[in-house]
Amino acid sequence: MFTGLRLIMRNILRSLSEKNKLLILSLVVGISSGLAAVLLETLVRAIHHGLTSWFDGALDNYLYLVYPGIGMLLSLLILKFIVKDNIGHGVTKVLVAISKNESRIKPHNMWSSILTSSLTIGFGGSVGAEAPIVYTGAAIGSNFARYMGMSYRNITILLGCGAAGAVAGIFKAPLAGVLFTLEILLFNISMTSMMPLLLSTVSATMVSYIFLGDNLPFECTLMPFDIKNVPFYVLLGFFCGACSLYFLRTTLKLEDRLGKMKNPYTKWAFCAAGLGLLIFLFPPLYGEGYDALSPLLNGQEISYDGESMLAFMLHKPWMVPVFFALILILKVFSMTFTNAGGGVGGTFGPTLFVGAIAGFLFAWLHQQGRYQDYWQMIRKKALRLLLPFAVFGTLMMATTGVPSSRGCSIGGRFRIYGISLRFSGASPSGESRNAISPDRADAPAGGGEYSSCCSLQTALPIISLLC
């Protein structure tokens, strides 16, 4: 059946010019990559919800000790006995395919990264879903092009279309997908090949909107920009540079140490025990950790009573930054344990998480002593919102050296009341996403925090940190 469908499609495409054939396939690849992104995000949410939604007491939280290990073991067994291939470090694998394998990626990568990463993250693996979905999208583009008998040049372009569509679908930001491909994968692509990239990213974004809606992980409200804070943005950049240096060096050292353990099951047992203990003590390390960031961005008090033995730290103002500083330090360990123990995931999500916590700590240091009640400080000051967001882009730039695509993908994750920084033009409903909209019906209560005349100025420090 599939052979017959392939022959029919090839006969239809043969009658078209090479340019039109490429455009049609880029649209198909974009839709397929968008569906893959939707599937991955849906599976992660479903597994996470099914495992933790019924928790109703302190005893249930002891399952955090075993959940991550189960996910890592399932992923390890699938890779060892079914896939029989190493699919970790997805972006690196894509670059190797382009440079050494004539842009050919094995067909199993169209589904293996989705399956293993959804199990890894859904069970609590402390990694991101971005690298697996990029590898999946690139595999879709590469194999579709091969099946249709395309040339090496067009296989490479469609591989980039798949990766771009995957990024656009997971972040709901078309420009992020285009810039990611131009900066990381196809940096020497000609401008005539831009149209396939645009078709794939826009179609993937539309698919993501249709199935996942317009909801974003982070929604927050900005205060007006204050020129007196500019020196703190400079200091923030140095602080982020130090965080990224720690992130990189610690990751490499841990990978080297864990790589010396030759038996995969011994390595899995060690990593599963370490990761389970870290998540049991610090629940924000579970999965991608994005759920723990929204309260910080919106000035909500955080409590882990009944969930962690260290929950008492959040009841003492001076212990709150200590709690989150430990999370910042240990996130690198939890990420490395996950990948080294057989899990499949990327480092993009963890760097976002670390950047947010770093911004939170920097805001605390800046405002220390001004308020007797710590959470009152968080509710009142603009830095609770602006600094974590700015750190995202800064840490991405310092860690990966590609600020443009990182900034746009971060913008796609946020809805900021007062100014929308989606970087993706118009939504499917036609609503402008870069318009100043202080009077949105779905905006939070407390209109005193809106300022339409200062909204564009609010974005300047963010943009300056990304450039």
Secondary structure, 3 states (H helix, E strand, C coil): CHHHHHHHHHHHHHCCCHHHHHHHHHHHHHHHHHHHHHHHHHHHHHHHHHHHCCCCCHHHHHHHHCHHHHHHHHHHHHHHHHHCCCCCCHHHHHHHHHHHCCCCCCHHHHCHHHHHHHHHHHCCCCCECHHHHHHHHHHHHHHHHHHCCCCHHHHHHHHHHHHHHHHHHHHCCHHHHHHHHHHHHCCCCCHHHHHHHHHHHHHHHHHHHHHHCCCCCEEEECCCCCHHHHHHHHHHHHHHHHHHHHHHHHHHHHHHHHHCCCCHHHHHHHHHHHHHHHHHHCHHHCCCCHHHHHHHHCCCCCCCCCCCCCHHHHHCHHHHHHHHHHHHHHHHHHHHHHHHCCCCCECHHHHHHHHHHHHHHHHHHHHCCCCCCHHHHHHHCCHHHHHHHHHHHHHHHHHHCCHHHHHHHHHHHEEEECCCCCCCCECCCCCECCCCCCCCCCCCCCHHHCCHHHHHHHHHHHHHHHC
